[in-house]
């Protein structure tokens, strides 16, 4: 049947199927949200969460933006509810898609808090939470979203996780995304690291135990 469809019909069918999957995921999230903290699943597969979020948001990417996945082949179980992790990853991926990049790469892995950061002239790094709150030698699972977009100006780095701060227009951003991500990450016992260079790109790494 698919072979008999035109390209336009295939694209329309893809959008319908994607919307149906998103509705199913939303229903699951609402059911999870209605549960008490002790009733929610204490462990989630971070790689599975990332795959779900990317599949939901891929249709929103323009034809000029590619999303590449580089996930660990094995499961990556972490502390925390999948729907909370999905909310963080959705915000990070939407920010990357807004960065006017031609390529967005999403990776998962395991590292310490300060490993894997960009070094060198022009790169700036900040954390969502003070390093004194998160042990630097502890191992974390991570999901990282990187883009080769416009980057973040140095003057804005200290304000990234502040509520209502945004560099977007009023139509595209309310300045709550990263603030919400910070609070979720804090509650999960992890941290977030942003490494950026203006005009080169940005890497945002979510680290959770």
SERO-4910 file (N, C-alpha, C, O; in steps of 0.05 Angstrom, whole numbers):
BEGIN
 pado doro    nc1    nc2    nc3   cac1   cac2   cac3    cc1    cc2    cc3    oc1    oc2    oc3
  Unk    A     16    -24      0      0      0      0     17     25      0     11     44    -14
  Unk    A     39     25     16     56     48     18     68     55     -9     73     78    -15
  Unk    A     74     34    -25     86     39    -51     67     53    -70     76     65    -90
  Unk    A     41     51    -65     22     64    -83     17     93    -75      3    107    -90
  Unk    A     28    102    -53     23    129    -44     43    148    -58     65    141    -64
  Unk    A     34    173    -61     52    194    -71     70    203    -48     65    197    -25
  Unk    A     91    218    -55    109    229    -34     93    246    -14     98    244     10
  Unk    A     75    263    -24     60    280     -7     42    264     12     39    270     35
  Unk    A     30    242      1     13    225     18     29    210     39     20    207     62
  Unk    A     54    202     32     71    189     52     78    208     74     77    200     98
  Unk    A     85    233     67     92    252     88     68    257    106     71    260    131
  Unk    A     44    259     94     20    264    111     15    240    129      8    244    152
  Unk    A     19    216    119     15    192    135     35    191    158     29    183    181
  Unk    A     60    198    152     81    199    173     73    218    195     77    212    219
  Unk    A     63    242    188     54    261    208     31    251    225     30    256    249
  Unk    A     12    237    212    -10    225    227     -1    204    247     -9    204    270
  Unk    A     17    186    238     27    166    255     43    177    278     41    168    301
  Unk    A     59    198    272     75    211    293     57    224    314     62    222    338
  Unk    A     36    237    304     17    250    323      3    229    340     -1    233    364
  Unk    A     -3    205    329    -15    184    344      4    174    366     -5    168    388
  Unk    A     29    170    359     49    161    378     53    182    400     55    174    424
  Unk    A     53    207    393     56    228    413     32    229    432     35    233    456
  Unk    A      8    224    421    -16    223    438    -15    200    457    -23    202    480
  Unk    A     -5    177    447     -2    154    465     18    160    487     13    153    511
  Unk    A     41    172    480     61    179    500     50    199    520     55    197    544
  Unk    A     34    219    510     22    239    528      3    226    548      2    234    571
  Unk    A    -13    207    538    -31    193    556    -16    178    578    -24    178    601
  Unk    A      6    165    570     22    151    590     34    171    610     34    165    634
  Unk    A     42    194    601     54    214    619     33    225    638     39    229    662
  Unk    A      8    229    629    -13    239    646    -19    218    668    -24    225    691
  Unk    A    -19    193    660    -24    171    679     -2    170    700     -8    166    724
  Unk    A     23    173    691     45    173    710     44    197    729     49    195    753
  Unk    A     37    220    717     36    245    734     15    243    756     18    255    777
  Unk    A     -7    227    750    -28    225    770    -21    207    793    -34    207    813
  Unk    A      1    192    790     10    174    811     25    189    832     36    211    827
  Unk    A     26    179    856     42    190    877     71    184    872     77    166    857
  Unk    A     89    198    885    118    194    881    127    166    886    145    156    872
  Unk    A    114    152    906    123    125    912    112    104    892    121     82    892
  Unk    A     93    112    875     81     94    856     94     95    829     89     78    812
  Unk    A    110    116    824    123    119    798    147    101    796    161     95    815
  Unk    A    153     92    771    176     75    767    201     89    775    206    111    766
  Unk    A    218     76    792    242     90    803    265     89    783    285    103    787
  Unk    A    263     74    762    285     71    743    275     73    715    253     64    708
  Unk    A    291     87    698    283     90    669    308     84    652    331     88    661
  Unk    A    303     75    628    324     70    608    329     97    593    312    105    577
  Unk    A    351    110    598    356    136    587    357    135    556    347    153    543
  Unk    A    369    114    545    370    111    516    343    109    504    338    121    483
  Unk    A    325     94    517    297     91    507    283    118    508    268    125    489
  Unk    A    287    133    529    275    160    531    284    177    509    268    191    496
  Unk    A    310    177    503    321    194    482    309    186    455    302    204    439
  Unk    A    307    161    449    296    152    424    267    161    420    260    169    399
  Unk    A    252    159    442    224    168    440    222    198    435    206    206    418
  Unk    A    238    213    448    236    242    445    245    250    416    232    267    404
  Unk    A    266    238    407    275    244    379    254    237    359    249    252    340
  Unk    A    242    213    362    221    205    343    197    224    343    185    228    322
  Unk    A    191    235    366    169    254    368    175    281    356    158    294    344
  Unk    A    200    290    359    207    317    350    219    318    322    221    339    310
  Unk    A    227    295    311    239    295    285    222    309    263    232    324    247
  Unk    A    195    304    263    179    318    243    179    348    246    172    362    227
  Unk    A    186    359    269    187    388    273    212    400    262    213    425    257
  Unk    A    232    384    257    257    394    246    253    401    216    239    387    202
  Unk    A    265    423    208    262    430    180    278    411    162    294    395    173
  Unk    A    273    411    137    286    393    118    316    398    117    331    381    107
  Unk    A    325    420    128    354    427    128    369    418    153    393    420    154
  Unk    A    354    408    172    366    400    198    365    369    201    343    358    201
  Unk    A    388    357    203    389    328    208    393    322    238    407    337    251
  Unk    A    380    301    248    383    293    276    397    266    276    386    246    265
  Unk    A    420    264    287    436    240    288    437    228    316    442    243    335
  Unk    A    432    202    318    432    189    344    458    172    347    465    157    329
  Unk    A    471    175    370    495    159    376    491    148    404    501    160    424
  Unk    A    476    126    406    468    115    432    484     90    439    492     75    421
  Unk    A    489     86    465    501     61    474    483     38    466    459     40    469
  Unk    A    495     16    456    478     -7    448    464    -20    471    442    -31    468
  Unk    A    476    -20    495    464    -32    518    445    -12    532    446     12    527
  Unk    A    428    -23    549    410     -6    565    425     12    584    447      5    592
  Unk    A    414     35    590    427     55    608    407     63    629    394     84    627
  Unk    A    403     46    649    384     50    670    393     72    689    416     72    698
  Unk    A    375     91    695    382    113    713    359    117    733    337    107    728
  Unk    A    365    131    755    345    137    774    327    159    763    336    179    753
  Unk    A    301    155    766    283    176    757    261    166    738    264    146    725
  Unk    A    239    181    737    217    174    719    223    182    690    235    203    685
  Unk    A    215    165    672    219    170    644    207    195    634    218    209    617
  Unk    A    183    202    645    169    226    634    183    251    643    182    271    628
  Unk    A    197    251    666    212    274    674    237    277    657    244    299    648
  Unk    A    251    255    652    274    256    634    266    265    606    281    280    593
  Unk    A    243    255    597    234    263    570    228    293    569    233    305    548
  Unk    A    218    304    590    213    333    590    239    349    587    240    368    572
  Unk    A    260    340    601    286    353    599    297    350    570    305    370    558
  Unk    A    296    326    560    308    321    533    292    336    512    303    345    492
  Unk    A    266    338    515    249    353    496    258    382    495    260    394    474
  Unk    A    262    394    518    271    422    519    298    426    507    302    445    491
  Unk    A    317    408    512    344    410    501    344    407    471    357    421    457
  Unk    A    328    388    461    327    383    432    314    406    418    322    414    396
  Unk    A    292    417    429    279    440    417    298    464    415    298    479    395
  Unk    A    313    468    436    333    490    436    353    487    414    360    506    400
  Unk    A    362    462    410    382    456    389    370    461    362    383    471    344
  Unk    A    345    453    358    332    457    332    327    486    326    326    494    303
  Unk    A    326    503    347    322    532    344    348    546    339    349    570    333
  Unk    A    371    532    340    397    544    339    407    549    311    430    556    307
  Unk    A    390    543    291    397    547    263    421    530    255    439    539    240
  Unk    A    422    506    265    443    487    258    434    469    235    410    465    231
  Unk    A    453    459    220    447    440    198    447    411    209    436    393    196
  Unk    A    460    407    232    462    380    243    459    381    274    472    398    287
  Unk    A    443    364    285    441    361    314    448    332    321    437    313    308
  Unk    A    466    328    340    474    301    348    466    296    377    472    312    394
  Unk    A    454    273    381    446    265    408    461    240    416    459    220    401
  Unk    A    475    241    438    491    218    446    485    210    475    475    226    490
  Unk    A    490    185    481    488    176    509    514    162    517    529    152    500
  Unk    A    519    161    542    543    148    552    546    149    582    526    155    596
  Unk    A    570    145    592    576    146    620    601    162    624    621    158    610
  Unk    A    600    181    643    624    197    648    622    209    676    602    208    690
  Unk    A    644    221    685    644    237    709    634    265    702    631    272    679
  Unk    A    630    281    723    617    307    719    633    325    700    621    338    683
  Unk    A    659    325    702    675    345    687    688    333    662    703    346    648
  Unk    A    682    308    656    695    295    633    679    301    607    655    305    608
  Unk    A    694    303    585    681    306    559    674    334    552    660    339    532
  Unk    A    682    354    568    675    382    562    694    394    541    716    384    537
  Unk    A    685    414    528    701    428    508    722    445    522    716    458    542
  Unk    A    746    445    511    767    462    522    780    478    499    777    470    476
  Unk    A    792    499    506    806    515    485    795    543    484    775    550    497
  Unk    A    808    559    468    801    587    466    773    591    456    765    579    436
  Unk    A    758    608    469    731    616    459    709    599    470    685    607    468
  Unk    A    714    576    483    693    559    493    687    567    522    705    572    538
  Unk    A    661    569    529    652    576    555    635    553    566    619    541    551
  Unk    A    638    547    592    623    525    604    610    535    630    622    550    645
  Unk    A    586    526    634    572    531    659    556    507    667    549    490    650
  Unk    A    548    505    693    533    483    703    506    493    714    504    516    724
  Unk    A    486    476    713    460    484    724    461    486    754    447    503    765
  Unk    A    477    470    767    479    470    796    508    474    804    526    465    790
  Unk    A    512    487    827    540    490    836    553    463    840    541    444    849
  Unk    A    579    462    832    593    436    833    595    425    861    599    401    865
  Unk    A    592    442    881    594    433    909    570    416    917    571    401    936
  Unk    A    548    418    901    524    402    907    525    374    894    510    356    902
  Unk    A    543    370    875    545    345    860    574    335    861    591    349    851
  Unk    A    579    311    872    607    301    873    619    299    846    608    287    828
  Unk    A    643    311    842    656    311    816    667    285    808    671    280    784
  Unk    A    673    267    827    685    241    820    664    219    816    671    197    809
  Unk    A    639    225    821    618    205    818    613    200    788    616    218    771
  Unk    A    606    175    781    600    168    753    570    173    748    553    168    764
  Unk    A    565    184    724    537    190    716    532    178    688    550    176    672
  Unk    A    507    171    684    498    167    657    491    194    645    483    212    659
  Unk    A    496    197    619    490    223    607    476    221    580    479    201    566
  Unk    A    462    242    574    450    246    547    459    274    539    454    293    553
  Unk    A    471    276    516    482    302    507    470    310    480    468    293    462
  Unk    A    462    335    478    452    346    453    471    367    443    477    387    457
  Unk    A    482    363    420    502    382    409    492    392    382    480    378    366
  Unk    A    498    418    377    491    430    351    514    448    342    531    456    357
  Unk    A    514    453    316    533    471    304    520    497    296    523    507    274
  Unk    A    504    507    315    488    531    310    502    557    317    527    559    315
  Unk    A    487    576    327    497    602    332    513    605    358    528    624    362
  Unk    A    510    585    376    523    587    401    510    607    420    490    619    413
  Unk    A    522    610    443    511    628    464    532    649    471    556    642    475
  Unk    A    524    674    471    543    695    478    552    692    507    537    684    524
  Unk    A    578    699    512    589    696    538    573    712    559    571    703    582
  Unk    A    563    735    552    549    752    571    523    738    581    512    746    602
  Unk    A    513    719    566    488    706    574    492    680    590    472    669    600
  Unk    A    516    671    593    521    645    605    512    644    634    501    623    643
  Unk    A    516    665    649    508    664    678    478    665    682    469    660    705
  Unk    A    463    671    661    434    673    664    418    650    652    394    650    653
  Unk    A    432    631    641    419    610    625    397    595    640    375    590    629
  Unk    A    401    590    665    382    573    680    364    590    698    350    579    715
  Unk    A    364    616    694    346    634    709    318    634    697    315    635    673
  Unk    A    298    632    714    270    633    704    265    659    688    275    681    696
  Unk    A    251    657    666    243    679    649    265    691    632    260    710    617
  Unk    A    289    680    634    311    690    617    310    675    590    308    650    590
  Unk    A    310    690    568    310    677    542    323    696    522    321    721    525
  Unk    A    335    685    502    346    701    479    328    699    455    333    710    434
  Unk    A    305    684    458    287    680    436    266    702    437    264    718    455
  Unk    A    250    703    415    229    723    414    206    714    432    205    691    440
  Unk    A    187    732    437    165    725    454    148    702    443    135    688    458
  Unk    A    148    699    416    132    678    404    144    651    406    130    631    406
  Unk    A    170    649    409    184    623    409    195    614    436    203    591    439
  Unk    A    195    632    456    206    623    481    196    641    504    195    665    502
  Unk    A    190    627    527    181    642    551    203    643    572    200    656    592
  Unk    A    226    630    567    248    631    586    245    612    610    257    616    630
  Unk    A    228    591    607    224    573    629    236    545    624    239    530    643
  Unk    A    243    539    599    253    513    592    277    503    608    275    482    621
  Unk    A    299    518    608    323    510    622    319    512    652    332    496    667
  Unk    A    303    530    662    298    532    690    284    507    700    290    496    721
  Unk    A    264    498    684    250    473    691    269    449    690    269    432    708
  Unk    A    286    449    669    306    427    667    325    426    691    331    405    701
  Unk    A    333    450    700    350    451    724    337    439    748    349    424    763
  Unk    A    312    446    753    298    436    776    294    406    775    297    393    795
  Unk    A    287    396    752    284    367    749    310    353    754    311    332    768
  Unk    A    332    363    742    358    351    745    367    351    774    378    332    784
  Unk    A    361    373    788    368    375    817    353    353    833    364    340    850
  Unk    A    327    350    826    311    330    841    320    302    835    316    284    852
  Unk    A    332    297    812    342    271    805    370    266    816    381    244    813
  Unk    A    382    286    828    409    283    840    431    285    819    453    276    824
  Unk    A    425    298    797    446    301    776    453    330    771    452    346    789
  Unk    A    462    335    747    470    362    739    468    365    709    463    346    695
  Unk    A    471    390    699    472    395    671    495    413    665    501    432    680
  Unk    A    509    408    643    532    424    635    527    435    607    519    421    589
  Unk    A    532    461    604    530    474    578    557    484    570    570    499    584
  Unk    A    567    475    547    592    484    535    585    497    508    571    485    491
  Unk    A    594    521    503    586    536    479    608    554    470    625    563    485
  Unk    A    607    560    444    624    580    432    608    595    412    597    584    393
  Unk    A    607    621    415    590    637    398    599    634    369    622    637    362
  Unk    A    579    628    352    584    624    323    594    597    316    598    591    292
  Unk    A    599    579    336    609    552    331    589    531    338    584    512    323
  Unk    A    576    533    362    556    513    369    555    510    399    568    524    415
  Unk    A    538    492    408    532    487    436    529    457    441    518    442    425
  Unk    A    539    449    465    535    422    475    522    423    503    533    436    520
  Unk    A    500    410    506    487    410    532    485    380    541    474    364    527
  Unk    A    497    375    564    498    347    574    481    345    600    486    359    620
  Unk    A    462    327    599    447    320    623    460    296    636    465    275    623
  Unk    A    467    299    662    481    278    677    463    269    700    455    285    716
  Unk    A    457    243    701    439    233    722    451    207    734    464    192    719
  Unk    A    448    202    760    459    178    772    444    153    764    451    131    773
***
